[in-house]
Amino acid sequence: MELIEQLAEAAFQRDSLRLRSLVQDIARAHINWSLISRPKTNDFHLLALSAALAELLASRQKQEPPSWTKEIGALKEPFYLLQSAEKMKRLRLLCETQSPEPMRRRQLYAPPNFLEFA
């Protein structure tokens, strides 16, 4: 499984410890985000998460994201990367209004500082 697919899978499972660990590994490896291949999956949730995470992490490293991310649109229903946001109104509102743009554009919601500390 490719690295971007591992990131997306960890995010989809809301496994924040694994997700942060993978992001730290990526930061140390100095990945060239523009060269990351599109995941070989038909699961649109994983594709949307892969595209959003690739764009988010590329921008934080001042790189261009992979070109395939432009082809991936929004989910039909919102997905909150923090399960507690589904139940906590203020946290949900924060995520919906301040989630990083690559995620919000695809109806993926997380706090504004999502994965910054990783």
URURPE-V436464 format. One record per pair of residues at least 4 apart in sequence whose C-alpha atoms are under 8 Angstrom apart, sorted by the first residue. I is the first residue (numbers start at 0). J is the second residue. Records with the same first field share a line. If there is no record, write none. Layout:
I: J, J
This chain:
0: 4, 5
1: 5, 38
2: 6
3: 7, 35, 38, 49, 52, 53
4: 8, 38, 45, 49
5: 9, 21
6: 10, 18, 21, 22, 49, 52
7: 11, 45, 46, 48, 49, 52
8: 12, 45
9: 13, 14, 15, 17, 18
10: 14, 15, 18, 48, 80
11: 44, 45, 48, 80
13: 80, 81, 82
14: 18
15: 19
16: 20
17: 21
18: 22
19: 23, 114, 117
20: 24, 117
21: 25
22: 26, 114, 117
23: 27, 117
24: 28
25: 29, 30
26: 30
31: 35, 62
32: 53, 57, 62, 63, 64, 65
33: 57, 62, 63, 64, 65, 66
34: 65
35: 65
36: 65, 67
37: 67, 68
38: 46, 49
40: 45, 46
41: 46
42: 46
43: 47, 74
44: 48, 74
45: 49
46: 50, 71
47: 51, 71, 72, 73, 74, 105
48: 52, 102, 107
49: 53
50: 54, 67, 68, 69, 71, 101
51: 55, 68, 101, 102, 105
52: 56, 101, 102
53: 57, 64, 65, 68
54: 58, 63, 64, 65, 68, 101
55: 59, 99, 101, 102
56: 60
57: 61, 62, 63, 64
58: 62, 63, 64
64: 68
67: 71
72: 104, 105
73: 104, 105, 106
74: 78, 105, 106, 107
75: 106
76: 106
77: 106, 107, 108
78: 106, 107, 108
79: 84, 85, 94, 107, 108, 109
80: 84, 107, 108, 109
81: 85, 108, 109
82: 86
83: 87, 90
84: 88, 89, 90, 91, 94
85: 91
86: 91
87: 91
88: 92
89: 93
90: 94, 110
91: 95
92: 96
93: 97, 98, 110, 111
94: 98, 108, 109, 110, 111
95: 103, 108, 109
97: 109, 110, 111
98: 102, 103, 107, 108, 109, 110, 111, 112, 113
99: 103, 109, 110, 111, 112, 113
100: 104
101: 105
102: 106, 107, 108, 109
103: 107, 108
109: 113
112: 116
